[in-house]
Amino acid sequence: MSAPTYHPSDAAHAGRLLKPEEAAERLNVSLRFIRRLCHERRLPYTKVGKFVRFDASELEAWITAQRVEPAHGEGGDPRRRTSGDRPA
């Protein structure tokens, strides 16, 4: 009986691990920013020995969780004044 053979296509099913450079490219940010997010524990990561890796599906979930929905309602930004709010 032989050991199961690894195929690169299996990574799509098992959750692909991204290098920090690949995560930075995916988020369109600098590598330094990725490292800072890791240091601040704001971005989920996995340690593989001394290497930091990012699960692609966890990264996608993190991106979704960071979404800020636009404000619904009248007036938009509460800090902005309208012509009716000006003092006389």
Residue pairs with C-beta under 8 A, 6 or more apart in sequence:
11 17
15 55
15 56
15 57
15 58
16 55
16 56
17 46
17 48
17 53
17 54
17 55
17 56
18 26
18 53
18 54
18 55
18 56
18 59
19 53
19 54
20 31
20 34
20 35
20 38
20 52
20 54
21 31
22 54
23 34
23 43
23 54
23 59
24 30
24 31
24 33
24 34
26 59
27 34
27 59
27 63
34 43
37 43
38 45
38 52
43 54
43 59
43 62
44 54
44 55
44 58
44 59
44 62
45 52
45 53
45 54
46 52
46 53
46 54
46 55
47 53
71 77
75 82
